[in-house]
Amino acid sequence: MFTNVQRGDNETVLERFVGRLVDQQSARVIVAPKHNAPGFWFGGGNLTLGPDGMLYLVGRYRNAGDSRSGLAAGERGSELAVFASHDRGQSFEKIIGFSKSNLDVGSRKVLSIEGSALHWTDRGVELFVSTEKDGVGYPRGFEEYLKPGTGVWSIERLAASTIADLHNAPRVTVLESSDPCFLHVKDPFVYDDGRGGLRLLFCTHPYCWTSSNTAFAIRQPGRDAFEPPVYNFFPRGTTWDVAVTRGTCVLDVPQTGAFAERKVSLIFYDGGECVRNHDEHRHAVSRPRGYSCEELGGAAVIVDGDFTRIHRLSAHRPLFVSPYGTGCSRYVDVLSTAEGFYVTWQQSQHDGSQPLVLNFVPRGEALELLQQP
C-alpha cells in the first residue's frame, strides 16, 4: 500500500497520468506484424535512447502458433529485430535481425523467440533475449510434462560495442531455472537503479504453464553476473489478474507536484483472469477477461525503490484495454526523455493481430498531470 503517502488523491493522480501515457485512442502503429490475422504480432521489447541521440527499438515478430502443441501448430516467435528512428519516433527502420538459428546456444536449438530488452552501457550495448530451446528437458520427476515439439525458456545476454556487432556476439545464458515452480524464465526488461546497478526483471511460468508471474535478479555495479533471482516479490492479483501478473516496465514518477517529497515508481504489468479463454455465461456481463497471448494491462506502485512494497492501482479492473479485437493491451514500455515520454505496447486490432503502437506525451503535459487533483 502507499506507506506515508496520501492514498486516495495520489491514486487519482497516478491513474490520470498512466491513462494519458497508455492512451488507446492516441496511439499509432509503428511496426506491423507479418500478417493482419490472429496470432500475429510484433513487440515484447523496449524503446531506448542511444548515445548518438537516436531512438532504438527491439522486439520480436511472432507468427501464428500454439506453445501447448509445439511447432507443428505454427511458427510462433520467428525473428528478433532492432529498429532505429532518425526522426524522434515518427518512423522506424529495421537495422538488424536475428533468426531462430542465430540465437541457438550450443546444442540447444531455438524453437521460438520471446521477449527482449536493449540496454546501453559504458562499453556499448547489451541485448537480453529469451528463447524457447530444445535439448534442455524437464527436471527429474517431471519429464512426462514436456509436450512433444516444445522446449524450455531461458534468457541470454549478447554484448557488443555497437548494435551491428551484436550479430557476432557470444550468446551467454544469464538466467535459467530447473525449479518446477519457476521452470520457464522469459520476457526480460531492465531497470537502472541510478547507482550503476541493474535490475533485470522477467516473467516465469511453472512446469505446468498454469500461471504467469514476475521475478527479478540484480547485477551489482562493476559485476557481470547477476545475483540469485527473487521470485515472489510481486504476488498475483485476486480478481482480473489472478492467473497472470507479468511485469513489463518500471518507470520512476517525476518528483513534482503530489510526488515532490519522495520517490515513487510505477510497474506496468500484463494481467489475465485465466491462462486459456473461458466461455462466458450468455446472461453474464460480457467483458475482456485476459488470457495467455491476449492479456490486459495494469499498473502498480513501488515506494522508495522498495520492490517488496507494491500497491496495485488496478486491484479490481484492468487499466489498459484495447477498444478493438479481444481488448488485448500488453507489453507496455515507457521511455522517459528530456522532451517527454515515449510509450509503446502491443494493441489488439479488429482483425485479431497485435501491432506495436506508440503514444508520445510531452514532458510539460505529463508534469501538469502529476499536480494535485
WOQUI-V282061 format. One record per backbone hydrogen bond with DSSP energy under -1.0 kcal/mol. CO is the residue of the C=O (numbers start at 1). NH is the residue of the N-H. If there is no record, write none. Layout:
# WOQUI-V282061
co	nh
CO	NH
CO	NH
This chain:
# WOQUI-V282061
co	nh
1	3
6	10
7	11
8	12
9	13
10	14
11	15
12	16
13	17
14	18
15	19
16	20
17	21
18	22
21	23
23	27
28	358
31	356
35	37
37	40
40	354
41	62
43	60
44	116
46	58
48	56
50	53
54	50
55	85
56	48
57	83
59	81
60	43
61	78
61	79
62	41
64	76
66	69
70	73
71	74
76	63
77	113
79	61
80	98
81	59
82	95
82	96
83	57
84	93
85	55
93	84
96	82
98	80
100	103
101	104
105	108
108	105
109	134
112	132
115	130
117	128
119	126
121	124
124	121
125	160
126	119
127	158
128	117
129	156
130	114
131	154
132	111
132	112
133	152
139	142
142	145
143	146
147	150
152	133
153	185
154	131
155	174
155	175
156	129
157	172
158	127
160	125
163	166
165	168
166	169
172	157
175	155
179	182
180	207
184	205
186	203
189	201
191	199
197	193
198	219
199	191
200	217
201	189
202	215
203	186
204	213
205	184
206	209
212	245
213	204
215	202
216	230
217	200
218	227
219	198
220	223
230	216
239	242
241	237
243	212
246	270
249	268
251	266
254	256
256	259
257	260
263	304
264	253
265	302
266	251
267	300
268	248
268	249
269	298
270	246
271	296
272	243
272	244
275	292
281	284
289	273
290	273
290	274
291	294
295	329
296	271
297	319
297	320
298	269
299	313
299	314
300	267
301	311
302	265
303	306
306	309
309	303
311	301
320	297
324	327
327	322
328	348
330	346
333	344
335	342
339	363
340	337
341	361
342	335
343	359
344	333
345	357
346	330
349	352
353	349
354	42
355	347
356	30
356	31
357	345
358	28
359	343
361	341
362	366
363	367
364	368
365	369
368	371
370	258
